Structures are given as structure tokens and as C-alpha cells.
Amino acid sequence: MASHDERLRALKAFDDTKAGVKGLVDAGVTAVPSIFHHPPDPLPVDAEPNHFAIPVIDLACADRAELVAQVRAAAETVGFFQVANHGVPEGLLAEMLAAVRGFMEEPAEAKAPFYTRDFGRRVRYQSNFDLFQSPAANWRDSLYMEMAPDPPAPEEVPPACRGVAPEYVRLVRELYRALLGLLSEALGLRRGYLEQDAACLDGLNFAAHYYPACPEPHLTLGTTRHSDPSFLTVLLQDAVGGLQVLVDEKRWVEVPPVAGALVVNVGDFLQLVSNDRFKSVEHRVVASGVGPRISVACFFRTNGADAPTRVLRPIITGGDGEARYRSTTVEELLRHYRAKGLDGTSALQHFRL
């Protein structure tokens, strides 16, 4: 086993290349470096798809009460669902995935100017945001962009994504607004409550992930077990698959790619604000010998200058009784999340009463 100093040197050498995991693959690596090694997960993967299915909700359903009931059931149990007829054209979904792939497969020297670990920059290309904090690195590279409330200037965005990302984000924000209305009603509140009174619509962090094919997928992970620091996350995934959700704390269940659908999951912010009514469930991405896998996650949360003053506090409704979390600022929750990294534990435990 490598010493702490040896591991730190290996991490720094990897980071200094600014080429990410894609750079390792391009160099012809045939063995996964030790900094990416994860211990085996003792929990089984549910091999029987009929045991549990992630719900697919058709947003074109004309019966509003039925739609609210479906969203409530998904948010209160597994915390994950997929949506069809969501208002984002399939052609735009394909264009967004192609743009991310185009950027990630550019030569390393073309991507290097975007590579940074400065959270103050609104556009950041990097491999593993928690590279120096987490117990093991993940087999993925990422492009992060703070798209709301203050989007980056066009020249800050990689040219491959410059044309498509703003329109994609605009339509996903419209979808998010519609979902907030359904979730407000699911809590027994008026339709505009989460958007207006709880101010859940004010920020959007765009994260595009690239998972190269892995020579030894059993030794590593694409993304470690975690829950999301957001109100909601809206995910576009390609056909490769690999996303898994932890169900009942005892087994992993696949979230299969559904053509034209988007994946939605409850984040930590919404579990806190809903006072545990809605569940922010842990999930992961397994590594694969097939690839690349490409996904685009839109994390809806407060960003930037507003984070220190934006307070998250539980909404106490009818039968909730008392608050299950202390009030906290977005900045405090995000600082705690980043400091611990993707270590397999929930950030919410730090704030539970």
C-alpha cells in the first residue's frame, strides 16, 4: 500500500497533466492506477429488474391530481424518477451530449486552459473535484459551469458547448419550474410555494461528465456513492448506462436509459427543506469496459454571492411535528460537502437535530 506522501505525489502528478482520465486512456494505460482503486462494495446489485423499477412519469398527463400523486410517491420513496414529454426536444438532447463529447475528446492542450480547481471560476474543467480529499479517485472527467443566476460570458465557455448549452439550460429551467409546482402541491402547499416563498429557483450548476472505457472496471468507480447538494438534479444520460440508486439501504438498482427521457432526483437541500418528506437518495455510477459514457447534470441550487445569506430551513406542515434539521446557509452546506468529498456518507447527517 502506498504511503500518504507517495499517494499525494501520484495525485499531484496526475493533476498536473491537466489531461484527466481521458489522458490516461489516450496514453494507452492497461491497468488502473492505484489512486483510482476502490474497496469492493458489499451491497448487491439487484439483478431482477421486476423487483423494483424507477418510475417513468409522463408530464403530458392531463390529470393534475394524478400527476402530483405520481411525483409525490416517487419523491417520498426512492427519490428518483424519469420524466417523458418534458419539453426539451430529443434533437437538443442529442446535440448537448455531442457537444460534451466534442469538448472532452479535444486534444489535451486545447482543454488545458479551462482546467482549474478554483471554485471562484464560473467555468471549470477538471478530473475529480475532490481529488485531494476523497479516499479514492473516480474514473471520470468533468466540465462545470455556473449557469444561473449569472451565466458565464460566451468566451468563457468552451467553443464546443457555446452554441447549445444556453438553450439546453433555458429549457431545463422551465422543466424545473414545472417540477417545483408539482412538488409544492405534493407537500400540500400552493403551486408557487417552493419557487417563490422558499426561493428554490435561483441557481443552476451545470456538470457534464465523461467516463472513458475502463481497462479494469472492477477496481474503480465512475462516481462514488453520494447524494446531491441541490434542491433537484435533472440528468441527461446517454445509452451506455451505469447509474445505480441505493434502495432501502441494502441493494443497488439500475436507472436504465430511456430514450428521450430525463432523470430527476431529489437533492439534500430539498430533503432538508421538506423536513424529510422527500428523500435525497444515495447513488453512484459504476465503471465500465464500454464507453465513453456521457451525462449532463443540472444541479438546481443557490450559487455565488447569494450562498452565504441563503438560509435553508425545514418547512413544517400538518403532520410533520418538529424540525428534523437545524437551519443552515447554502454556503455552509456546500463547504461541508466539498471538505468531506465523495466519501460515501451523507452531508445531511451533519445538520440533523
Secondary structure by P-SEA (a helix, b strand, c coil): cccaaaaaaaaaaaaaacccaaaaaaaccccccccccccccccccccccccccccccccccccaaaaaaaaaaaaacccccccccccccaaaaaaaaaaaaaaaaccccccccccccccccccccccccccccccccccccbbbbbccccccccccccccccccaaaaaaaaaaaaaaaaaaaaaaacccccccccccccccbbbbbbbbbcccccccccccccbbbbcccbbbbbbcccccccccccccccccccccccbbbbbbcaaaaaaacccccbbbbbbbbcccccbbbbbbbbcccccccccbbbbbbbcccccccccccccaaaaaaaaaaaccccccccccccc
